[in-house]
């Protein structure tokens, strides 16, 4: 009996030693899914950005979404638009129906990063990328947004995972076919996936050249796959991508600058990398410096030990930089979720490199420091994910619009601040309430007064604000108050509703 008990104990010990990384990853993944589910069930109002897309989905046909430019300077991949239109039309375009696909892709991204980590990383640090992405406030935020950025993250991870399968399987026909199919699909659902596909196709060829193990058949297949991706991209770009000059100009600061003095050039790139580590990567200001160190150490480690993936990741960095330098896709990242959208798709590569760097720099020789850094990172990421109310709740216009709809009278008028118009149109889509739009005058707020003076307003008038800049609301309300009597006032997160009685 004693020997049996000892054997059982030894078996349990060995089983735990072998499987503890998987158990930790499973626990982290469950927590990450919980954070996303919790935010999904909160059913936030659609704020300015997603409301603009929602109005297009509601008002436009499949044909118009695919072949014509959208209102409000919106742009999204053709497959994503068709899918959102299809799902939304079944459920009267409710918020849940419009964000369910982002929610699912957000969860699948965690699982894909887990598979990638288990395939490539030493088991002692395989949980780290999963921890980072599970608790990333940017990844959580976009998993419940009516925007394609959660799809960017998912398809990047999917391409990365299928690329690993090609290398690990020894370039089998099946793995190459799966990689090709996933690649062809991804272009229609994610803009930056084309950058990752270009990197992957280039890497398949370069790996053979660097290793001096050129297989003519594999080289021909790699070249064919690259051409197939290119043709797929060109067809998609020509027929279904509507280049929006306004948005390119608006985001011009996010492109790699040209012809800067060396000092300014170095400062811009250092600042970009620092901000990228802050958001979407989710590192604190203090830890971002260490994050950069771990990144470079991770790259060196990949070069020494897993050169195939080093070539792939460096190719990704090269093509990302090239696309930005050519003015095709921004690389800027900021300190808030809304500014992290263009680089969210890159975080699987970042987290993988940081985990490699931590392992090489600390785990082998300085385990006490390794444990300390892991504790700090875990605490930081988990705290950000828990303390998320201010981060995730952009503008709650729905309660205010619903209140106005319930209490409006027959001859009531509505004045809507320009940034509140998309949300107002979306939430009044069934009643179609007429309104007066306050035009954009952000650079000269006094112009709002000029516009109001031209209006012949009398009787009860509602005024709705959200996404307000600086003192615009106060200037408008101060003027209106002098001309009328305030009957009611409601406020929610970054949204304001007034009811005035004009003489």
N, C-alpha and C positions, 0 to 999 in steps of 0.2 A: 504493500500500500504506500509505504514511504517513497519507494522508487517511482511509483506511478504518479504520486503528487509532485515529485521533483521533475519528472519528465513533462508533466503538464505545465509546471511553472516555467521550465526552460523553453518550452514551445511558445508559451504566451510572451515571454521576454523577447525571444528571437522574432516572433511575429510582429511585436510592437516596434522593435528596432528597425525592422525591414519596412514597415508600413506607416511609421509615424508621419513622414512628410505628406503622404496621401491623406491621412486623417486631419492634419493641420490645414491642408488645402481645402478639404471638404468643409471644415468648420468656417474658414474664411469665406469661401464661396457662398455658404448659406447666409452668413451675415451680410455679404454684399447684395445678395438677392433680396434679403429682408429690407435693406435700406431703399432699394429701388421699388419694391412692392409698397412700402410705406408711403413713399412720395407719389407713386402712381394712384393709390387709393385716396390720397388727399384731393385729387381732382382739381388742381390749380386752374385759375382762369387762364385763358390764352391771352398772353400779353402782346405787345406791339408786333414783334417779329413773327411769331407763329400765327397770330391773327391775320396778318397780311397774306400768308400762304393759305390759311383756312378759307378766306373769302374767295380766293381764286379757285380752290377746289369746289366750293359750293356753287359758284356762279358760272364756271366755264365747263364746256363739254370736254370729252376725251380728246376730240380733234383739236380744240383750241389750246388745251394744255400742252399737247405734243408739238403742234406746228406753229403756234403764235406766241408772241411775247406775253408774259403775264403782267397783271397790274401790280403797282407798288414796287416795280423793279425787282420782282422775285425771280429766283432761278433755282432749279432743282433737277436732278437726273430724271430722264424720261420714265424709266421703270419705277422709280420711287413715286412719281406723280400718279402713274396709272394705278399702282397698288393702293395709294392713299385714297384716290377717287373711288376705286372699286369698294374698298372696305367702308369708307365714309358714307357712300350712297345707300348701303344696306341698313345703317343705323342712324340716319338723319344727321350725319356729321356731328355727332356728340364728341365731346373732348376725349372720352375714353376710346372711341373708335379711331380717332385721329392720332393717338399716341401709343396705341397698343403695339404697333410694329416696332417703334423705337424701344419700347419696354422689353419686348422679346429679344431684339438684337442686342440690347444692353446686357441681358442675362447670358446670351450665347457668347458674347465677347469674353466674359469672365471665364467660361468653360474652355474656350479656345486658348486663352492665355495660360490656363492651367495645364492643358495638354502640351503646349509649346514649352512651358517651363520644365515639365517632367521629361520631355524629350531631350532638352539641351543642357539644362543646368545640373550641377552637382546636387545630390538629394538634400544636402544640408541647407541650401539656399533656394530650393525649388519653389518654396511657398512665397517668396518675396514679391515677384511680379504679380502674383494673384492677390496678395495683400494690398499692393499699391493700387491696382485697378479696381478691386472690390470697394475700397474706401475713397477712391478719387472723387472729389466733389464735382469735377467737370464731367466725368463719366456717368455719375449718378444723375446729374442735372439733365444731360442730353438723352438719358434713357427714358425721360418722361416729357420730351419736347416734340412738338410738331416741326421737326427739322431733320435733315438727312445725316447729321453729324454722328449719330449713334450707328448709322449704317456704315459710315466711313470707317469707324473703329472696328465694326464687325467684319467687314470685307477685307480690311487690311490684315486682321488676325487670321481670317480664313485663307487668304493667299499665302501668308507666312507659314501657316500650318501645312498647307498642301505642298509648298516648296520643300519643307522639311521631309515630308513623306516621299517626295521624289528622290532626295539625296539619301535618306535612310534605306529606301527600298532598293537602291542600286539602279535607279532610272528605269524601273519596270514600265511596260506599256500602260498598265492600269493606273499607276501613280501619275504618269504624264497626262493621261486622258482626264483624270479627275482634276488635276491642276489646270488643264486647259479649259474644261467646262466651267469651273469656278471662276476662272479669269474672265471668260467671255461674259458670264452673267454679271460679274461685279461692276463692269464698266457702265452698265445701265442703271445701277443703283447708287453709285458713289463716284464722284468726280476724281478725288485723289487716288482711287484704286488704279487708275491708268498710270500714275507715277510709279506705284508699287509694282505693277505688271511689267512696265518698261525695265525696272530694276531687276526683277526676277528673270526676265527673258535674257537680258544682257549678262546676268550672273551665270546662267546655265551655260552660255558660250564661254565666258571668261574663266570659269572654274576648270574647264577642260584644257584651256590654253595654259593657265598658271601651273596646273599639275603635270603638264606635258603628257597627258594621257588622252589624246584626242581620238575619239571614236567617231568615225565618219557618219555612222548611222545616227548616233546621239546628237552630233553636231548638226546634221541635216534636220533632225526633228526639232531641236532647239531653235534653229533658224526659222523653220516653218511655223512653230508656235508664236515666235516673235512677230512674224509677218501677219499671222492670223489676228493677234491682238491689235496690231497697228491698223489693219483694215477695219476691224470692229470699232476701234476708237474713232477713226476718221469718219465712218458712216454715221456713227452716233453724233459726232461733233458737227458734221455738216447739216444733218437733217433735224436734229432734236435739241442741240445746245444753242440757245439764243444769247449771243454775246451781249452783255449789258454794260455799255460804256460808263454809265453812271456809277455802277457798283465797282468797276475797275478803278475809277477816279476816287471814289469814296475810300477804298481800301489801298490806295497807292502807297501809303506809309508802310504797308506790310510787305512790300516787295523788296528784294535785295537791292540796295542802292548801287548806282554806277558812278565811277569816276570821283570817288571821295578822296580827300587827303588821307594818307596812311593812318594818322591818329584818329580821325573821325571814322574811318573804315573799321579799325580795330574796336573802337568804342561801340559802334552800332552792333557788331557781331557779338561782343561780350554781353552787351545789354540784352540782346535778343535771346541768347542762351540762358542768361540769368532769369529772364521773365518766363521763358519756356519751362524752366525747372519749377518756377512758382506756379504757373498755370499754363497748360493743363496737368503738368506732371504732379503737382500737389505738394512740393517740398516747401518747407518754411524758408524764410530769408537766411537764417543761420545755416540750415542744412543744405541749401542750394549750392554753396561753395564745395561742400563735401560731395554733393551729387555730381558736380562737374568732374571732380577728381576721380570718383568711382567710374564715371562714364569712360574716361580716357583709359583707365586701367583695364576696364572691361573690354575695350576695343583691342588693347594689346594682348590680353588673355585669349580673345577669339582668334587673333592672328596666329598665335603660337599653337593653339590646341584644336580649333575648329575653323579652319581657314575657309571652308565653303560658306559658312554663315557670316564670317567676316567680310567676304567678298560681297555677299548679298546686302548686308547692312550698310556697308560703305557705298554700294551702288545706290541704295535708297537715299542716303544723304546727298549723294552727287545729283541724282535726278530731281530731288526736292529742291535743291539749291538752284539747279538749272531752270526748272519750271518757274521759280520765283524771279530769277534774274531776267528771264524772258518776259516777265509780266503776266504769267498765266495763272499762277496760284500763290496766294500770300503765305509767308512763313511767320508773320508776327504773332506773338502771344502776349497776353496781358495778365493782370492779377485778378481777373474776375472771369466767371464761366463764359460770359457772352463774348469775351475777347479770346477765348481759348479754342473756339470752334474750328479754326482752320488748321490747327496742329494736333487736335485730339487723336487723329488716326495714327500718329507717330509713337504714342506712348508704349505700345507693346515692345518696340525696339529699345526705347529708353530704359524701361524697367528691366529688360533682360540684361542690358549692358551694365546697369548699376548693380544688379545681383551678382554678375560675374566679377565686377570690380571689388565688391565687398568680400567676396569669397577669396579672391587672390590677395587682397591687401591686408585683410584682418583675420579671416577665419583660420588660415593655416598657421599663423604665428602668434596672433594676439587675440585669442578667443574671448578674453574678458572685455576688450574694446569692441569686438564684434557683437557680443551680447548687449553691451551698453548702447551701441548705435541702433541695433534692431529694436531695442526697447523704446528709444527715443522716436524712431520712425513709426513704429506701430502706434504709440501713444498719439503722435502728431496726426497721422492719417485718420485714426479712429475718432479722435476728438473732432476733427473737421467734419467727418461724416455724421457724427451725432449732432453737433451744433450747426445745423444746416438751414434753419428757418430764414435767416437773413439772406443767405446765399441763394436759395432756390426760389423764394417767393418774389417774383419780379413785380407784377401789378395785378391786383385783384379788382378787376372792373366788373365782373359778372354780378356780384351782389348789388352793386350800385345801379347797374343797368336794369336788373330785375326789379329793384325797388322803384325806379322811375316808371317802368312799364306798369306796375301794379297801381301806382298812385297818380298817373297822368290823367288829365282831363281832356275833353274833346279838342279844345282849341289850343292846347299847350304847344309851345315851340321848344325846339332843342338846338342848342349851340354846342358843337363838338370841337374840342381842341384837335388839331390836325393829327397828332400821334394817337389819339383815342378813336379815330374814325374806323380803322380796321376792326377793332374789338366791338365797337358799337354796331357796325354792319353785320358782323358775325352773330352777335347775341340778339339782334332784332331781325334775323333773316326770315322768320316766319311772319312777323307783323309789318315789316318794311316801313318803319317810322321815318318820315322825312325830317331832314335836319339842315342846319346851316353850318358849314365847315369853316373853322378859323384857320386861315392859311398859314403856311410856314414862314415865320419871321424871327428865327432864332438869333440871327445876327443883329437884329434891330427890333427889340421888343415893343418899342413905341408904335410900330406899324400896326400892332394889334388894335390899338386905340383908334387909329385912322380907319381901319376896316369896320370896327364896331360903330363908329360915328356915321358910317354910310348906311347902316342897317336901320330899317324902320321897325323897331321892336316895341310891342305893347302886350300887356297881359302877362300870364304866367309863362316863365321861360326857364328851362333846365339848362345848366352848363356842366359839361363833363370834362374832367382833366385826367390824364394818366401819361406817364413817360414825360413829365414836365421838366424843362430845363431852367435852372437858375431861378430868376425872379419873375418868369413869364406869368405864372398864375396870379401872383400878388398884384402885378401891374393891371391885369385884366379885371380881377375881382375888385380892386380899389376903384376903378373907373365905373364898373357896373353898380357898385354899392351906392355911388352918388346919384345914380339915375333911377334907383329902384329900391324895393324893400325885400330883405332876405326872409323867405318863408320857411326854408328847411336847408339842412346841410348834413351830408353823410361823408364819411371818410373810411377808406380801407387801405390796404398796403399800396402805397404810391399811387393812389387813385382818389379823386375828389369829385363830389357831386353837389351842386348848388341848385336851389329853386328860388327864383326871384319873381317878384310882381312888379312889372313896369307900369307906369302911369299911362 
